[in-house]
Amino acid sequence: MQSWERLTREANRAYFKHAFSDAVDLNRKALSQVEGDFDHGFYQDPETFVAATVVSYLNIAEAFTGLGDCVSANLQYENAVNFLQSILIRSDLEAEQRNLIMRTATHIRFEWDLFTQSHGANLKAQSKALMQAITHAVSYSKAVVHH
């Protein structure tokens, strides 16, 4: 957990210096650290490990938002929800752990709603541009294959 804390502090420093790409990279490293220890740590200290993982996802989302990449930021909220869902399907989950997951999901939903309210127009525009680029690439590849 010390490595996660160190990387998260470094990422926060990068973020506040507007070095958003560095913040993304450092937060991804922090996330990787906590994910690597998660299965073991969750059963010893579920609150700490769930919080650290979710904080990493939300920090990555913030750093992508700083870069102006709303599509990638939005994906991090989805990843955080998927992470919680992966824990909920565990057969050995205790009621207290399940309640922790549900409280955390509520927090993510709140943060995601704030993100959507603040950046929804940018997210929609970027998603539309991404889909147009994909459609263009597919059309181009079909044209190349047919000639």
C-alpha positions in Angstrom: 0.0 0.0 0.0 3.0 2.3 0.5 3.8 2.2 -3.1 0.3 3.1 -4.1 0.3 6.0 -1.7 3.7 7.3 -3.0 2.6 7.0 -6.7 -0.8 8.7 -5.9 1.0 11.6 -4.2 3.3 11.9 -7.2 0.3 11.8 -9.6 -1.4 14.5 -7.5 1.7 16.7 -7.7 1.8 16.2 -11.5 -1.9 17.0 -11.8 -1.6 20.3 -9.9 1.4 21.2 -12.1 -0.9 20.6 -15.1 1.2 17.7 -16.2 -1.9 15.7 -17.0 -0.2 13.0 -19.1 2.2 12.3 -16.3 -0.7 12.2 -13.8 -2.5 9.6 -16.0 0.7 7.4 -16.1 1.4 7.7 -12.4 -2.2 7.0 -11.5 -2.2 4.0 -13.8 0.9 2.7 -12.0 -0.8 3.2 -8.7 -3.9 1.4 -9.9 -1.7 -1.5 -11.1 -0.1 -1.7 -7.6 -3.3 -1.9 -5.8 -4.8 -4.4 -8.3 -1.8 -6.6 -7.8 -2.3 -6.8 -4.1 -6.1 -6.6 -4.2 -7.1 -10.3 -3.8 -5.0 -10.7 -0.7 -5.6 -7.2 0.7 -9.3 -7.1 0.2 -9.9 -9.9 2.8 -7.6 -8.2 5.3 -8.8 -4.6 4.9 -11.6 -4.3 2.3 -12.3 -0.7 2.9 -8.7 0.4 2.2 -8.3 -1.7 -0.9 -11.7 -0.8 -2.4 -11.1 2.9 -1.7 -7.6 2.9 -3.1 -8.8 1.2 -6.3 -11.7 3.5 -6.8 -9.6 6.6 -6.0 -7.2 5.5 -8.7 -9.9 5.2 -11.3 -11.4 8.6 -10.4 -7.9 10.2 -10.4 -7.3 8.8 -13.9 -10.6 10.2 -15.0 -9.7 13.7 -13.6 -6.3 13.6 -15.4 -8.0 12.7 -18.7 -10.5 15.5 -18.1 -7.5 17.8 -17.6 -6.2 16.6 -21.0 -9.6 17.4 -22.5 -10.2 13.7 -23.3 -13.7 13.3 -22.0 -14.3 9.9 -23.7 -11.3 8.4 -21.8 -12.4 10.0 -18.6 -15.9 8.6 -18.9 -14.4 5.2 -19.5 -12.7 5.3 -16.1 -16.0 5.8 -14.4 -17.3 2.7 -16.3 -14.1 0.8 -15.3 -14.7 1.7 -11.6 -18.3 0.4 -11.8 -17.1 -2.8 -13.6 -14.5 -3.2 -10.8 -17.2 -3.1 -8.2 -19.4 -5.5 -10.1 -16.5 -8.0 -10.3 -16.3 -8.0 -6.5 -20.1 -8.3 -6.0 -20.1 -11.6 -7.9 -17.7 -13.2 -5.4 -19.4 -16.1 -3.7 -17.6 -15.6 -0.3 -18.6 -11.9 0.1 -19.8 -11.0 3.5 -22.7 -8.6 4.2 -20.4 -5.9 5.5 -18.3 -6.1 2.3 -21.4 -6.0 0.1 -22.6 -2.9 1.9 -19.2 -1.3 1.4 -19.4 -2.0 -2.3 -22.9 -0.5 -2.5 -21.8 2.6 -0.7 -18.8 3.0 -3.0 -21.0 2.5 -6.0 -23.3 5.3 -4.8 -20.2 7.6 -4.5 -19.0 6.7 -8.0 -22.5 7.4 -9.4 -22.5 10.8 -7.7 -19.0 11.7 -9.1 -20.0 10.4 -12.6 -23.2 12.5 -12.6 -21.1 15.6 -11.7 -18.7 14.7 -14.5 -21.6 14.3 -17.0 -23.2 17.5 -15.9 -20.0 19.5 -16.3 -18.6 17.8 -19.5 -21.6 16.1 -21.1 -21.5 18.4 -24.2 -17.8 17.7 -24.7 -18.3 14.0 -24.2 -21.1 13.9 -26.7 -19.0 15.8 -29.3 -15.9 13.7 -28.8 -17.9 10.4 -28.9 -19.6 11.6 -32.2 -16.2 12.5 -33.7 -14.8 9.1 -32.6 -17.7 7.2 -34.2 -17.3 9.2 -37.4 -13.6 8.4 -37.5 -14.3 4.7 -37.0 -17.0 4.8 -39.7 -14.6 6.5 -42.1 -11.8 4.0 -41.3 -14.2 1.0 -41.9 -15.5 2.6 -45.2 -11.9 3.2 -46.3 -10.8 -0.3 -45.5 -13.7 -1.8 -47.4 -12.9 0.4 -50.4 -9.3 -0.7 -50.4 -10.3 -4.4 -50.1 -12.7 -4.1 -53.1 -10.1 -2.5 -55.4 
